[in-house]
């Protein structure tokens, strides 16, 4: 017997509508009502409010079939969001809209050996640039999204990747943008959000594991975006494969990240990291691979697969999306990842019913991931201020 569905608060219902529009890019009313489980009359009432608040717009479009709906509901293009994305080289700051278009972006370089103090100053500089740009144009921000590599449960004890004091940065943004909600997240969560909202025909809609291979290697569990724990980072990149392995930036030896991150890839290819980054996605055709390097590359990808498979052994789920440089390789090389997953899943993928999809790399287009995260935060709170206590 099916359990009766819990009644949703007004905020949750609005959040369901906004996140569906964010992930679909727009919808006619009948399929939207069905997707968020509302009658068309109830949907109309809420759309009226969202339109009045400037969060959505409805544009007349040719009906998809004779006698069909003609009003395409989408997120309002005038809503302004700010994004701050911390990477290994710089802090990107930008202002953009709910559907990902950027109106302004700037990069503030990080010092060679960043400290909590110097990274704090870089954030101060970026926030001041943001304040000046928005003030000159009289733009009122609806949400600020900030992404930090490695941010997680232990971050209050010091961030092992780029040292930064999130509390202090939060205070700084509170001083400069008093009424604007600010949300911080781990970079992998932001990249997962970016793909889910911006990748045409993203492969999964239900619960799945998203794995990002870039400066670091990390994953996040992804579930129904309305739930509070919809996105949970998982540090699979720091699974250790033998203490005699290469040293990782977390301080251990032999982590999967020390074998498969972009810096590790650069070293394997005989390039400086900056040279590899300058190639962007073109390195895969621009850098010739000797058979020895290709063999080593596959062994490393096999290790990545083992780490993913071990993660799925601990918490099974039906789908895995992998983004980052392995997505650029041909099928023959990528098969090493699949072999690694199969080698440690009990019974292999078929028995575990796991489907695997590679999605394009999203590093290098900062602050797009932080902007997608800001849009997600605004949608998930139903476009209502966090302080709003309206429950129904």
N, C-alpha and C positions, 0 to 999 in steps of 0.2 A: 504493500500500500504506500502511495506517495505521501510524504509529509506535506502538510499545508505550507505554502510559502510564507515566510515572515513578512509582515507589512513593512514597506520601505518608508523612510522619512522623506520629507520633501527634498532635503539636500541629496539623499541617495538617488532619488528619481531624477533630479536635475543632473546629477553626476553621470547616471547611466546614459542619458540623452547626449550630454556633451562629450563623453568619452567615445560613444559610438560615432558621433560626427567627426571627432578627431581621427579615429582609426579608419573611417570609411571615406573621409574627404567630402561627405555630403550625402543626403538621402532624401527621397520623396517621402511624404508623410506616411502612406500605408506601410511600406517596409520598415520605416523607423518605429512606428507604433508596435509592430510585431517584434522587432528586435529588442525593444526595451519593455515588452510585455505590458502595454498600456492600451486602453481603448482610444480610438481616434479623438473622442471628445475630451478625455483627460489630457491627452498629448497636446491638443489645441490650446487648452488653458495654460499649460506650462510654457509652450512655445510663445504665447502672447507675452508672458512675463520676461522670458529670456530675450525676446526681441526688444521689449521696452528698455531692458537694461543694457542693450547694445552688445549682447554676447553672440547672438545669431542673426542671420539674415535669410530671407527667402526670395529666391530669384525665379522668375518665370522661365521655364524651359519647355521645349516640345515634349508632349506626353510620351512615355515609353511605349504606350499602346493606345489604341482608339478608346476614347472615353477615360483614359488614365489620368493620374495626377499631373499637374503642371508646375507646382511650386517645389523647387529644390531647396531644401533646408541645409544651410552650411554655417560654419563658424564665421563670425563677423571679422572682416579683414582689417577693421580699424582698431581692434584690441592690440595694445602694445605690451610686449613682454621683454624682460632683460635676461641675458644669459652671461654667466661667467664660467669659463671652462679652463681648468688648470691642466697643463700637459707638461711633459718633461722639459720643454724649452721655454715656454712662455705662458702667460695668462691671457686668454682671449676674452674680450668683452664685446657684447653686441646687443642690438635692439631689433626685434623682429615681430612677426605676426603669428597668429595661431596655426596657420598652415605652413609655416617654415620659411617664408620670405624674409630676408635680412634687409633692414634699412640702414644699419650702421654697424661697423665692426672695426676693432682695433686690437693690436697685440702688444702687450707689455712684456718685454723679455725678462726671464728669470736670471739671477746671477748663477755663475758656474757651480758654486757650492751653496745651495740655498739653505737658510736657517729659518726658524720660526719668525725671527725678527725681520729678515729681509723679505720673506714671502708675505708677511703682514704689510710691509711697506708697498709691495707690488699691488696687493689687493686695494690698499688705500688709494694708490694712483689710478687704478682702473675704475674704482667706484666714483672718484672725483671726475674722471672723463665722462662717465655715464651720467652723472648728475648735471654736468655742464651741457652735454649734448641734449638731454631731454628738457632741460630748463629753457634753453634757447628756442626750442621748437614747441614749447608749452605742451609736451607730451606727458600724459599721466600713465605710469606703469601699472599694470594689473597684477603682475607677479614677477619675482626674480628667482631664477634657478641657478644654483651653483654646483658644479661637479668637481670632485677632488679624487684623484687616484688613490685607491686603497682605503677610502673612508669606510669605517665599519664599527663593530661593537667595541673594538679596543682603541679606537682613535683618540679617546680622551687621554690615553697613556702615551700619546705621541704617534704620529703617522709615520710608518716605516718607509713610505715611498717619497713623498715630498713633504717636508716638515711644515705643518701649518696649524694654527690655532683657530678652529672653527668658531668657538665662542667669541673670540675677539673680532673675527671678521663679521659675525652676525651683529655684534654691537655696532661696528662701524657702519654697516648698511642700515641699521636701525636709526642711526643719527642722521644719515644723509637722505634716507627714504622712509620717513617716519611711518607712513600708513600703508606701505607696500609689503605684502607677505613675502618672506624669503624662505626658500627650501634648499637644503644641502643634500647631496647624494653621492654615492660612490660612482665613479666614471662608468663602470660597466652597466649600472642601472640606467644611466642616461643613454648609453649606446643602444641598449635593449629597447628603451622607450622610443628612441629615434627610429629604429627599424620597424617596430610594430606600428608606428604612426605614419612613417614616410616611405617604407619600402612597398613598391607596387606589388600586389599579390604576395604579401608576407605569408610564409608557408603554414603557420600555426595560429589557431584562434583559441584553443584550450590551453590547459596547463602544460608547460614545457620548460626545458632548460636552455638558456641562451648563453653561449660561450663566446667570449671576445678575446682575440689574440692580437695584441698590439704592443705598446711599450711594455705592458705586462700581460699576464694571462689570468682571466677571471671569468666567473660565471654568475648568473643570477637565475633563481627560480621565477618563472612568470606565471601568473594566474589571472583570475578575473580582476580587471583593473579597479573595480569598485571596492574590493577588499583592502583593508589597511595593510595586510601583509602580502599584497599582490606582487611585490618585487623584493626578493630577499637575496642579497649578495652571497656567493659561496666562493671561498678562496681556494678553488681547485688548483690554481697555478702554483700553490706552495705545498703540493703533495711531493714528498721527497722520494727520489728513485735511487738512493745510494749516497752515502756521505762522502764518497770520493769524487762526486760529480763537481761541475763548475760552481763557483760561489754565486749565490743569488743576492739581490739587493736587500732581501729581508734578513740576511745574516746567516742563513743556512747554506748547506752545499747540496747540489743535486736536485733542486726543485724543478718541476716541469717547466716553470717560467725561465729558469736559467738555460734551458735547452731550446725553447721555442718562442721567446719574446723577440720583438724586432731587433733589439741590441744583439741578441744571440745569433739571429739570422744574419745580421750585418757581418759579424765576426766570421761566421762560417763561409760567407761569400767573399771574404777578404776585403770588405769595404769598411769605411768609417760609418758610424750610424747616420751622421749628417748626409753622407753621400747617398745612402740607401733611401733616406727620407726624401731627398731631392728628386729621386727617380719617381716617387709616388707609386702608383700601381703598375707603372711601366717597367719596373725592375725585372718582372717575370719574363719579358721578352728582351730587355736590354742587357741583362747579365747572363752570359753563357754558363751553364752548369756542367762541370766535368762529371764523369760517371761516379767518381769517388764522392763528390759533394752531393750529388743526387741521392746516392745510397745513404749517406749520413742524414740528409734531409728527411728521407723516409723513416729512418730509425727514430728521429726526433718526433715526427708526426705520429708514429706508432705509440710513443710515450704519451703524447697529448691524448690519443685515443684511450690509452690505459687509464689516464687520470679522469677522463669523462666517464668511462665505463665503471670505474671504482665509485665515482660520485653517484651514478645511477644504481649501483648495487646498494648503496646506503639509503637512497631515496628514489625508488623507481618512478619514472614518468615516461609517457609515450612518445615525446618528441624532443629532438635536440636541434637547435639552430646554431651554426658556427659562423661567426663573422671575423674578418681579419685576413692576414696575408695567405693563410691556407686556401681561402676561397678563390684565389687567383690562379692556383695551380691546375694542371690538367687532371682528368679523372684518375689516371694511372697513379699519379703521386698522391692524390687525396685519399686513394684507397687505403693507404697506410693508417690513416686516422680510423677508418671503419674497421680495419683489421684489429687495431688496438682496442677499440670498444668491444668487439666480439671476443677478444682474447680474455677479457676479464668479466664480461657479463655472464651470469650463470645461464648457460644454454644459448648464448649469443643473442643477437638482435631479434631474430625471427621469433624465438620463443618468448622473449621479453616484449615483443610487439613494439619495438622502438623504431620510429622513422627519423631519418637524419636529413637535414637540408643545409646547404652552404648559402649564405647571403653575402652580398658584396661588402668589402671593408668600409668602415665609416670613419676611420681615423684620418686626420689631415683636413677635415672640413669643419673644424671647430670655429665658432661655438654652436654648430647646428645641434649636437647632441644635448647640450645644456638648454638650448631653446626648446627642443622637443620635450625635455623634462619639465620646463616651466609651464608649457602648454598643458601637459599631463596633470600637473599639480592644480592648475586653475580649473581644469575640467573635473578632476576627482573631488574637489570640494564643492562642486555644483555651481561654481562661479560666485559662491557666497563667501564673504570674509570669514576667516577662521574663527573670529571672535563672535560670529553670529550664532546665537544659541537656539535659533529656530529649529525645532525637532520635527515638526510635522508639516 
